[in-house]
């Protein structure tokens, strides 16, 4: 899939019962985050998050997100943002994001394995 949104996040999943799975998607130049999840479960495989106005992936409110083989590049805020949410990164790259590769707040957690490259 190919997602671009000039004014809002590219893909949004909000709800304790919501489940989102994206495979080989390009999410770029979105007005907010590439993917925004709140309370939902999210699985991302081999996706690219490029030049979004906020974070590539933004997880909040008890969301559980996993990313495998994803690239978070040149986003205006963070590659990955977790606020009161858990994000797991495997075989991922985060580089060139203006603030941080990963940003955690309000009890959030980002688990990064040694196969990831964060700069």
C-alpha positions as CSV (number, residue, x, y, z in Angstrom):
1,X,0.0,0.0,0.0
2,X,1.0,3.6,-0.5
3,X,-0.4,6.2,2.0
4,X,0.0,10.0,1.9
5,X,-2.1,12.5,3.7
6,X,-1.4,16.2,3.7
7,X,-3.5,17.1,6.7
8,X,-3.8,14.2,9.2
9,X,-2.1,10.9,10.1
10,X,-1.9,8.4,7.3
11,X,-3.5,5.4,9.1
12,X,-5.3,5.6,12.5
13,X,-6.5,2.8,14.8
14,X,-8.3,3.8,18.0
15,X,-10.1,1.4,20.2
16,X,-9.3,-1.4,22.6
17,X,-10.7,-3.9,20.2
18,X,-9.1,-2.5,17.0
19,X,-6.3,-4.5,15.3
20,X,-4.2,-3.1,12.5
21,X,-1.7,-5.0,10.3
22,X,0.3,-3.3,7.5
23,X,2.7,-5.2,5.2
24,X,5.1,-3.5,2.8
25,X,3.4,-0.1,3.0
26,X,4.9,3.3,2.3
27,X,3.6,6.0,4.6
28,X,5.0,9.4,3.7
29,X,4.5,13.1,3.9
30,X,1.5,12.8,6.2
31,X,0.3,15.9,8.0
32,X,0.8,14.2,11.4
33,X,2.1,10.6,12.0
34,X,2.4,7.9,9.4
35,X,0.5,5.5,11.8
36,X,-1.3,6.6,14.9
37,X,-2.6,4.0,17.3
38,X,-4.5,4.5,20.6
39,X,-5.5,1.4,22.7
40,X,-5.2,-0.8,19.6
41,X,-3.0,-3.6,18.6
42,X,-0.8,-2.9,15.6
43,X,1.6,-5.1,13.5
44,X,3.9,-3.5,10.9
45,X,6.0,-5.6,8.5
46,X,8.5,-4.2,6.1
47,X,7.0,-0.7,6.0
48,X,8.6,2.6,5.3
49,X,7.8,5.8,7.2
50,X,9.2,8.9,5.5
51,X,9.1,12.7,6.0
52,X,5.9,12.7,8.2
53,X,5.2,15.9,10.0
54,X,5.1,14.2,13.4
55,X,6.4,10.7,14.2
56,X,6.6,7.7,11.8
57,X,4.7,5.5,14.4
58,X,2.9,7.1,17.3
59,X,1.4,4.7,19.9
60,X,-0.7,5.9,22.9
61,X,-3.2,4.7,25.6
62,X,-2.2,1.1,26.2
63,X,-1.6,0.4,22.5
64,X,0.6,-2.6,21.7
65,X,2.6,-2.2,18.5
66,X,5.3,-4.3,16.8
67,X,7.4,-3.4,13.8
68,X,9.6,-5.8,11.9
69,X,11.9,-4.8,9.1
70,X,10.6,-1.2,9.1
71,X,12.4,2.0,8.2
72,X,11.6,5.3,10.1
73,X,13.4,8.0,8.1
74,X,13.5,11.8,8.1
75,X,10.3,12.3,10.1
76,X,9.8,15.8,11.6
77,X,9.5,14.6,15.2
78,X,10.5,11.0,16.2
79,X,10.9,7.8,14.3
80,X,8.8,6.0,17.0
81,X,6.9,7.6,19.9
82,X,5.4,5.5,22.7
83,X,3.2,7.3,25.4
84,X,1.6,4.8,27.9
85,X,2.0,2.2,25.1
86,X,4.4,-0.6,24.3
87,X,6.3,-0.8,21.0
88,X,8.6,-3.7,19.9
89,X,11.2,-3.1,17.1
90,X,12.9,-6.0,15.3
91,X,15.3,-5.6,12.3
92,X,14.3,-1.9,12.0
93,X,16.2,1.3,11.0
94,X,15.5,4.8,12.4
95,X,17.7,7.5,11.0
96,X,17.5,11.2,10.2
97,X,14.4,12.0,12.3
98,X,14.6,15.6,13.6
99,X,14.0,14.9,17.3
100,X,14.9,11.3,18.2
101,X,14.9,7.7,16.8
102,X,12.6,6.6,19.7
103,X,10.8,8.7,22.3
104,X,9.1,7.3,25.4
105,X,6.9,9.1,27.9
106,X,4.1,8.6,30.4
107,X,5.0,5.0,31.2
108,X,5.5,4.0,27.6
109,X,8.1,1.4,26.5
110,X,10.1,0.7,23.4
111,X,11.9,-2.7,23.2
112,X,14.6,-2.6,20.5
113,X,16.6,-5.8,19.6
114,X,20.2,-5.7,18.6
115,X,19.4,-6.1,14.9
116,X,18.0,-2.6,14.8
117,X,20.0,0.4,13.7
118,X,19.1,3.7,15.4
119,X,20.8,7.0,14.8
